Amino acid sequence: MSHTESMTNLTTIKVTSSTRDRLKQGARSKGLSLGAYLDRLAADAERQERWDVLRVAIASTTTADMTSYAAETAEWELAELSDAAHAQ
């Protein structure tokens, strides 16, 4: 539970005792409360999902789009190098 949530927002999650014990052990090993550990697990899962979506998007990028991206990136890099040279 985050520090901004009050104790009145608690609920019960039904899990097997072996799952509960695994979660408690994981929390203990990280020095976290069970609620904080579950928050971390949820955040990690959400982050992994975002990375998975990004991987799919990159994998489905067309060759034409990648070529366009590379050309535009090269132009921006040249512009930055030019600006840096003039700044000195």
DORO-236067 format. One record per residue (C-alpha): residue in one letter; y, x, z. Coordinates in pm, 1 decimal. Example, Ala and Ser with C-alpha at 12.3 -4.5 7.8 and 13.67 -1.06 7.14 Angstrom:
! residues 2
A, -450.0, 1230.0, 780.0
S, -106.0, 1367.0, 714.0
END
This chain:
! residues 88
M, 0.0, 0.0, 0.0
S, 339.3, 143.0, -89.4
H, 597.0, 193.5, 180.9
T, 809.3, -88.7, 37.0
E, 543.8, -355.5, 84.9
S, 514.1, -535.6, 414.4
M, 196.5, -586.4, 610.3
T, 211.6, -957.5, 527.8
N, 111.8, -882.1, 167.2
L, -240.8, -772.3, 261.2
T, -556.0, -917.1, 109.2
T, -930.6, -866.0, 125.7
I, -1133.2, -717.5, -157.9
K, -1504.3, -786.5, -148.7
V, -1702.9, -472.6, -231.4
T, -2044.0, -348.1, -126.9
S, -2056.1, -139.9, 187.3
S, -2161.5, 163.4, -17.4
T, -1852.2, 124.6, -237.9
R, -1633.4, 82.6, 69.2
D, -1784.9, 396.3, 221.4
R, -1726.8, 595.1, -98.6
L, -1364.8, 479.2, -109.6
K, -1312.2, 564.9, 257.5
Q, -1462.7, 910.6, 203.7
G, -1241.5, 968.0, -100.1
A, -934.6, 862.0, 95.5
R, -1029.5, 1082.1, 388.7
S, -1082.3, 1385.3, 163.3
K, -729.9, 1340.8, 24.1
G, -573.7, 1273.3, 362.4
L, -471.8, 921.6, 255.2
S, -511.4, 574.9, 394.6
L, -754.9, 356.3, 206.6
G, -464.6, 152.1, 64.3
A, -280.5, 463.9, -54.4
Y, -601.1, 596.7, -207.3
L, -660.2, 270.3, -394.1
D, -298.5, 281.4, -516.8
R, -361.6, 633.9, -646.3
L, -684.9, 530.0, -817.6
A, -506.9, 238.2, -985.4
A, -217.9, 460.0, -1097.8
D, -464.5, 718.1, -1233.9
A, -650.7, 447.0, -1426.0
E, -323.9, 312.4, -1570.5
R, -216.7, 664.2, -1671.1
Q, -555.3, 725.6, -1836.1
E, -520.3, 399.5, -2028.0
R, -178.4, 507.8, -2159.6
W, -326.0, 841.9, -2272.1
D, -615.0, 659.8, -2441.3
V, -368.2, 439.0, -2632.3
L, -172.2, 748.7, -2736.1
R, -488.5, 926.1, -2854.8
V, -581.6, 626.2, -3070.0
A, -228.8, 611.5, -3214.1
I, -234.0, 982.6, -3298.1
A, -581.2, 959.2, -3449.6
S, -471.3, 669.1, -3670.1
T, -154.2, 842.9, -3793.3
T, -162.2, 877.9, -4170.1
T, -136.7, 1214.4, -4343.1
A, 191.6, 1102.6, -4500.4
D, 337.5, 1019.5, -4157.9
M, 220.8, 1352.6, -4014.1
T, 374.9, 1538.5, -4308.7
S, 701.4, 1349.8, -4260.9
Y, 696.1, 1423.5, -3888.8
A, 635.7, 1795.5, -3948.4
A, 922.6, 1812.9, -4197.9
E, 1164.1, 1631.2, -3966.7
T, 1060.5, 1848.5, -3671.7
A, 1121.4, 2163.3, -3876.7
E, 1469.2, 2036.6, -3969.3
W, 1556.0, 1972.4, -3604.0
E, 1427.1, 2316.4, -3502.8
L, 1644.2, 2481.7, -3768.8
A, 1944.3, 2282.0, -3650.7
E, 1885.8, 2394.6, -3292.4
L, 1847.4, 2757.3, -3394.9
S, 2165.3, 2733.1, -3600.7
D, 2355.8, 2579.6, -3309.5
A, 2224.4, 2846.9, -3072.0
A, 2333.8, 3123.4, -3310.8
H, 2685.1, 2981.5, -3334.4
A, 2710.8, 2945.2, -2956.2
Q, 2669.4, 3319.0, -2899.1
END
